[in-house]
Amino acid sequence: MSQPPEKLELIAGNQLAERFSAPLRSYFLRRVRDRDNAEDLTQEVLLRVFRAGELEAIERPESYVFKVAANLLKDLRRRAARRPGEVSSPLEDGEEGSPEALIDERSPERVMLGEASLAQVLEALGELTELTRNVFILFRLENMKQKDIAALYGIAQSTVEKHVMRAMLHLATRCGGQ
């Protein structure tokens, strides 16, 4: 009972912004922890997607938009690493959320256990349908509101809640509630 892939139905830039601004802002806020940078990055992604043209041909618009967002972050971090004095990274050294602030002491045993747990969770997530997995990731990891996810996918908020619960139940069953 699979539905055909959704075609991107965006003709004007304002429709693109209406659909993706909130999810992108949430995505960037989780990574840069600065509202101004998140807003700038969101606008940059929307501009890049709009300029790409032939948007109607894109079969998975959400995947495409967030791939552009991830690539933008990678580009910024690469430039910051090459020229630390010239380009400011979204995560400046010493700020909460910076790579240095996120690193704590790790024993080899802790790393091995973490990798095993992560592999188990990723395997369990891979067993979910694509929509359930995407809804769960946006809600639980990206901290998007259920109403925004519902609007993004064109489904009811109660359907979003059901997908989240289905994913949580599956993960709890597969991962032993860890």
C-alpha positions as CSV (number, residue, x, y, z in Angstrom):
1,M,0.0,0.0,0.0
2,S,2.8,2.4,-0.9
3,Q,1.8,5.8,-2.2
4,P,3.6,7.2,-5.3
5,P,6.4,9.6,-4.5
6,E,5.3,13.1,-3.8
7,K,6.2,15.7,-6.5
8,L,7.3,19.1,-5.3
9,E,4.5,21.5,-6.0
10,L,6.3,24.8,-5.4
11,I,6.1,27.5,-8.0
12,A,6.8,30.6,-6.1
13,G,9.5,31.3,-3.5
14,N,7.0,32.2,-0.8
15,Q,5.5,28.7,-1.1
16,L,8.9,27.2,-0.6
17,A,9.5,29.4,2.4
18,E,6.1,28.6,3.9
19,R,6.7,24.9,3.7
20,F,10.3,24.6,4.8
21,S,11.3,27.7,6.9
22,A,10.2,26.3,10.3
23,P,11.7,22.8,9.7
24,L,15.0,24.2,8.5
25,R,15.2,26.7,11.3
26,S,14.7,23.9,13.8
27,Y,17.3,21.8,12.0
28,F,19.9,24.6,12.1
29,L,19.1,25.6,15.7
30,R,19.9,22.1,16.9
31,R,23.3,22.4,15.2
32,V,24.4,26.0,15.6
33,R,22.5,27.0,18.7
34,D,22.3,30.6,17.6
35,R,19.0,32.0,16.3
36,D,20.6,34.5,14.0
37,N,22.9,32.0,12.3
38,A,20.0,29.5,12.0
39,E,17.9,32.1,10.3
40,D,20.7,33.1,7.9
41,L,21.4,29.5,7.1
42,T,17.7,28.8,6.5
43,Q,17.5,31.7,4.1
44,E,20.6,30.5,2.3
45,V,19.1,27.0,1.8
46,L,15.8,28.4,0.6
47,L,17.7,30.6,-1.9
48,R,19.8,27.7,-3.2
49,V,16.8,25.5,-3.6
50,F,14.8,28.2,-5.4
51,R,17.7,29.0,-7.7
52,A,18.2,25.3,-8.5
53,G,15.2,25.5,-10.8
54,E,13.0,22.6,-12.1
55,L,11.8,22.1,-8.6
56,E,8.7,20.2,-9.9
57,A,11.0,17.3,-11.0
58,I,12.2,16.6,-7.5
59,E,10.5,13.4,-6.2
60,R,11.4,13.8,-2.5
61,P,11.5,17.5,-1.7
62,E,12.1,17.1,2.0
63,S,15.1,14.9,1.4
64,Y,16.4,17.3,-1.2
65,V,16.0,20.4,1.0
66,F,17.6,18.9,4.0
67,K,20.5,17.5,1.9
68,V,21.1,21.1,0.7
69,A,21.1,22.2,4.4
70,A,23.5,19.5,5.5
71,N,25.9,20.3,2.6
72,L,25.7,24.0,3.6
73,L,26.8,23.2,7.1
74,K,29.6,20.9,5.8
75,D,30.8,23.7,3.5
76,L,30.9,26.2,6.3
77,R,32.8,24.0,8.6
78,R,35.3,23.1,5.9
79,R,35.9,26.8,5.1
80,A,36.3,27.5,8.8
81,A,38.8,24.7,9.2
82,R,40.9,26.0,6.3
83,R,40.8,29.7,7.3
84,P,40.0,29.9,11.0
85,G,40.6,33.6,11.1
86,E,38.5,34.6,8.1
87,V,35.3,32.6,8.2
88,S,33.4,32.2,11.5
89,S,32.1,28.8,12.1
90,P,28.5,28.4,13.3
91,L,30.0,26.7,16.4
92,E,32.7,29.0,17.7
93,D,35.4,27.5,20.0
94,G,34.4,27.6,23.6
95,E,30.7,28.1,22.9
96,E,28.2,25.7,24.3
97,G,27.6,23.1,21.6
98,S,31.0,23.6,20.1
99,P,32.9,20.4,19.2
100,E,35.3,21.0,22.2
101,A,32.4,21.4,24.6
102,L,30.8,18.2,23.4
103,I,33.8,16.0,23.9
104,D,34.2,14.3,27.2
105,E,36.6,11.6,28.4
106,R,35.9,8.3,26.6
107,S,37.2,5.0,27.5
108,P,37.6,2.3,24.8
109,E,34.9,0.3,26.5
110,R,32.5,3.2,26.5
111,V,33.1,3.9,22.8
112,M,32.5,0.2,22.0
113,L,29.3,0.1,23.9
114,G,28.1,3.3,22.4
115,E,28.8,2.1,18.9
116,A,27.0,-1.2,19.6
117,S,24.0,0.7,20.9
118,L,24.0,3.1,18.0
119,A,24.2,0.2,15.5
120,Q,21.2,-1.4,17.2
121,V,19.1,1.8,17.1
122,L,20.0,2.5,13.5
123,E,19.1,-1.1,12.5
124,A,15.7,-0.7,14.3
125,L,15.1,2.6,12.6
126,G,15.9,1.0,9.3
127,E,13.0,-1.5,9.9
128,L,10.5,1.3,10.0
129,T,8.6,2.7,7.0
130,E,10.3,5.8,5.5
131,L,7.5,8.1,6.6
132,T,7.4,6.7,10.2
133,R,11.2,7.0,10.4
134,N,11.3,10.6,9.0
135,V,8.5,11.7,11.3
136,F,10.2,10.2,14.3
137,I,13.5,11.8,13.5
138,L,12.0,15.2,12.9
139,F,10.1,15.1,16.1
140,R,12.5,13.4,18.5
141,L,15.9,14.5,17.2
142,E,15.2,17.7,15.4
143,N,12.6,18.9,18.0
144,M,10.1,19.9,15.3
145,K,6.5,20.5,16.5
146,Q,4.0,17.9,15.5
147,K,1.9,20.5,13.7
148,D,4.9,21.5,11.6
149,I,5.6,17.9,10.7
150,A,2.0,17.4,9.8
151,A,2.0,20.5,7.6
152,L,5.3,19.4,6.0
153,Y,4.0,16.0,5.0
154,G,0.4,17.1,4.4
155,I,-1.0,14.7,7.0
156,A,-3.1,15.2,10.2
157,Q,-1.4,15.9,13.5
158,S,-3.0,12.8,14.9
159,T,-1.3,10.8,12.2
160,V,2.1,12.3,13.2
161,E,1.4,11.3,16.8
162,K,0.6,7.7,15.6
163,H,3.9,7.5,13.6
164,V,5.9,8.8,16.6
165,M,4.3,6.3,18.9
166,R,4.8,3.4,16.4
167,A,8.5,4.3,16.2
168,M,8.9,4.6,19.9
169,L,7.2,1.3,20.5
170,H,9.3,-0.4,17.9
171,L,12.5,1.0,19.3
172,A,11.6,0.1,22.8
173,T,10.8,-3.5,21.7
174,R,13.9,-3.9,19.6
175,C,16.4,-2.1,21.9
176,G,15.1,-3.4,25.2
177,G,13.9,0.0,26.4
178,Q,17.5,1.2,26.6
